[in-house]
Amino acid sequence: MSYKRLLVEHRPSLAIVTLHEPEKRNPFSPILIDELMEALAAIASREEILTVIFTGSGNAFSSGADLRVISKASVMEDREEYDRILTMNRLMWNYPKVTIAAVNGPALGLGSNFVGWCDLAIAEHAAYFSYPEVRAGIPSASVVPTLMRMIGRKAMNELLLTGRPVNADEALRLGLVNRIVADGESVKAAVDWSAEISKNTAHGLAFTKDVIRTTMDMEYNKALDYARDIRVISRMHPAFQGRIDKYLSGPEHRK
């Protein structure tokens, strides 16, 4: 399927999704958001795909929401567009595949937020991150639930109340990304990471994501009970016994 604002490449066990409007630094326009949700739904239906890598065309990851659209929209039109963004947020946060952001340049506003929705993130040295909405008189709203789960209140307050950018090194220190690589190497590094992740089973990865996502908002003892129940459910999967037998026959368990 062809898209106007996306490039989608399928490889064994992974998909690479590229935000593709480089002349505008890949903004999250209404067209891109709709195409992205359509592409993600199609990828989710493919059992052989275990990981999805996101990157940007040109020298930017994403400039964020398209402020030119926002500036011309009425209040209710803007509310409708925000609902579209929230739908994308929920889709990404609850996505069954492992998601990796390969951040090849600036990730601003919604672009930074999107990186936060991904399970893992790799940044090139040239990448930087910011939430500049406050400078345009717009509250950084939907990013708050994400950042509170990633870096905590004080660090979040500094980013959102100043709107200042942070480079890749500071992003790593704060926990916005997992790794830093040389410029031009983020997609390759993400593909290598994907290969490592794809040695595991689809159901094992999906159940692990479910426990992480669900228990982070639970009271501790309830989280333990939920984790136990997911473990029981995972053992009922038809692939479980074959997988654990294969693991136990591996070199790390041979005497």
C-alpha positions in Angstrom: 0.0 0.0 0.0 1.3 3.5 -0.9 1.1 6.5 1.4 1.6 10.2 0.9 3.4 11.0 4.1 4.9 7.6 5.1 7.3 5.1 3.7 6.7 1.5 5.0 9.3 -1.2 4.5 8.7 -4.8 5.5 11.6 -7.2 6.4 11.5 -10.6 8.0 10.1 -10.1 11.5 10.1 -6.3 11.4 8.7 -3.2 9.7 10.4 0.2 9.2 8.0 3.2 9.1 9.5 6.5 8.0 7.7 9.8 8.5 8.1 11.3 5.1 7.7 15.0 4.5 11.3 16.0 4.7 10.9 19.5 3.3 8.7 20.4 6.4 10.7 18.2 8.8 8.0 15.5 8.9 5.2 17.2 10.9 2.4 15.2 12.3 -0.2 16.6 9.9 -3.7 15.2 9.8 -2.8 13.2 6.7 0.3 11.7 8.4 -1.6 10.8 11.5 -4.4 9.0 9.6 -1.9 7.2 7.4 0.1 6.2 10.4 -2.8 4.7 12.2 -3.8 2.8 9.0 -0.3 1.4 8.6 0.0 0.4 12.2 -3.3 -1.5 12.1 -2.1 -3.3 9.0 1.2 -4.2 10.6 -0.5 -5.4 13.8 -2.4 -8.0 11.8 0.8 -9.6 10.5 1.9 -12.3 13.0 5.5 -12.6 11.6 6.3 -9.0 12.5 7.6 -8.6 16.0 9.1 -5.1 16.0 8.4 -1.8 14.3 11.1 0.9 13.8 10.1 4.5 13.4 12.4 7.2 11.9 12.2 10.4 9.8 13.1 11.3 6.3 15.9 13.8 5.7 17.7 15.3 8.7 14.8 15.4 11.2 12.7 12.9 13.1 9.7 15.2 13.3 8.9 18.9 13.9 5.8 17.8 15.8 2.2 18.9 15.3 1.7 21.1 12.2 1.3 24.5 13.8 0.2 26.0 10.5 -2.9 23.8 10.6 -3.5 24.6 14.3 -3.2 28.4 13.7 -6.0 28.3 11.1 -8.3 25.9 12.9 -11.3 27.0 15.0 -11.4 25.9 18.6 -13.7 22.9 17.8 -11.7 21.9 14.7 -8.6 21.9 17.0 -10.4 19.8 19.5 -11.3 17.3 16.8 -7.7 17.2 15.6 -6.5 16.7 19.2 -8.9 13.8 19.5 -7.1 12.3 16.5 -3.8 12.7 18.2 -5.1 11.1 21.4 -6.4 8.1 19.3 -2.8 7.7 17.9 -1.4 8.0 21.4 -3.6 5.2 22.7 -2.8 3.1 19.7 0.9 3.4 20.2 0.8 3.0 24.0 -1.2 -0.2 23.7 0.5 -1.5 20.5 1.2 -5.3 20.6 4.5 -5.1 18.7 7.7 -3.9 20.2 8.3 -0.3 19.0 11.7 1.4 18.5 12.3 5.0 17.7 15.4 5.6 15.6 15.8 9.3 16.2 17.9 10.7 13.3 17.5 14.5 14.1 15.3 17.0 15.9 12.2 15.6 17.6 10.0 18.5 18.7 6.7 18.6 20.6 4.5 15.8 19.3 7.7 14.3 17.7 9.3 14.0 21.2 6.1 12.7 22.6 5.9 10.0 19.9 9.5 8.9 20.9 8.1 8.6 24.4 5.3 6.3 23.3 7.8 3.9 21.8 9.1 1.0 23.9 12.7 1.8 23.1 14.6 4.7 21.6 18.0 5.2 19.9 19.2 8.7 19.2 21.9 9.9 16.9 24.4 12.5 18.2 22.7 15.2 16.1 19.3 14.5 17.6 17.7 16.8 20.1 14.4 16.9 21.9 12.1 19.6 23.1 8.5 20.5 24.0 8.3 24.1 22.7 4.5 24.4 22.8 4.5 26.7 25.8 6.5 29.2 23.7 3.6 29.3 21.3 1.0 29.8 24.1 -0.1 26.1 23.9 0.0 23.9 26.9 2.0 20.7 26.6 -0.9 18.5 27.7 -0.9 15.0 26.3 2.8 14.6 26.9 2.4 14.8 30.7 1.1 11.2 31.3 4.0 9.9 29.1 6.8 12.0 30.8 5.5 11.3 34.3 6.1 7.6 33.6 9.5 8.2 32.1 11.4 10.9 33.9 9.4 12.1 36.9 7.8 15.4 37.9 10.8 17.7 38.4 12.6 16.9 35.2 9.3 17.0 33.3 8.5 20.5 34.8 11.8 21.8 33.6 11.3 20.6 30.1 7.7 21.7 29.8 7.9 25.1 31.6 11.0 26.3 29.7 10.5 24.6 26.3 14.2 24.4 26.0 15.8 21.7 23.8 18.0 18.9 25.3 20.7 17.2 23.3 21.1 13.4 22.9 23.5 13.2 25.9 21.0 14.9 28.2 18.2 12.9 26.8 20.1 9.7 27.6 20.7 11.0 31.2 17.1 11.8 31.7 15.8 8.5 30.3 14.2 9.8 27.2 16.3 7.4 25.1 18.1 4.1 25.7 21.2 4.6 23.5 23.2 7.1 21.4 24.8 6.2 18.1 26.8 8.0 15.5 24.9 10.2 13.0 23.3 8.1 10.3 23.5 4.9 12.3 20.2 4.9 14.2 18.2 2.7 11.8 21.0 0.2 11.5 21.3 0.1 15.3 17.5 -0.3 15.6 17.5 -3.2 13.1 20.3 -4.9 15.0 18.3 -4.5 18.2 15.2 -5.8 16.5 17.1 -8.9 15.5 18.0 -9.5 19.1 14.4 -9.0 20.3 13.0 -11.2 17.5 14.8 -14.2 18.9 12.0 -14.3 21.4 8.4 -15.3 20.8 5.6 -13.0 19.7 3.4 -14.1 22.6 6.2 -13.7 25.2 6.9 -10.1 24.0 3.2 -9.2 23.9 2.6 -10.5 27.4 5.7 -8.8 28.8 4.5 -5.5 27.2 1.1 -6.0 28.8 2.5 -6.5 32.3 4.8 -3.4 32.0 2.1 -1.2 30.6 -0.6 -2.3 33.0 1.2 -2.6 36.4 3.0 0.7 36.3 -0.3 2.4 37.4 -1.3 -0.3 39.9 -0.9 -0.5 43.7 2.2 -2.8 44.3 0.4 -5.8 45.7 -2.2 -5.7 43.0 0.6 -5.4 40.4 2.1 -8.6 41.7 -1.2 -10.5 41.4 -1.7 -9.2 37.9 1.8 -10.3 36.9 1.1 -13.8 38.3 -2.1 -14.1 36.3 -0.5 -13.0 33.1 2.2 -15.6 33.7 -0.5 -18.3 34.1 -2.2 -17.1 30.9 1.1 -17.1 29.0 1.7 -20.8 30.0 -1.6 -21.7 28.3 -0.3 -20.5 24.9 0.2 -23.4 22.5 3.8 -22.3 21.7 4.9 -22.2 25.4 6.1 -25.8 25.9 8.0 -26.0 22.7 9.7 -22.7 23.4 10.8 -23.5 26.9 12.0 -26.9 25.9 14.1 -25.3 23.1 15.5 -22.7 25.6 16.4 -25.4 28.1 18.3 -27.4 25.4 20.4 -24.4 24.6 24.2 -24.1 25.2 23.7 -22.0 28.4 22.0 -25.0 30.0 24.2 -27.8 28.8 26.6 -29.3 31.3 
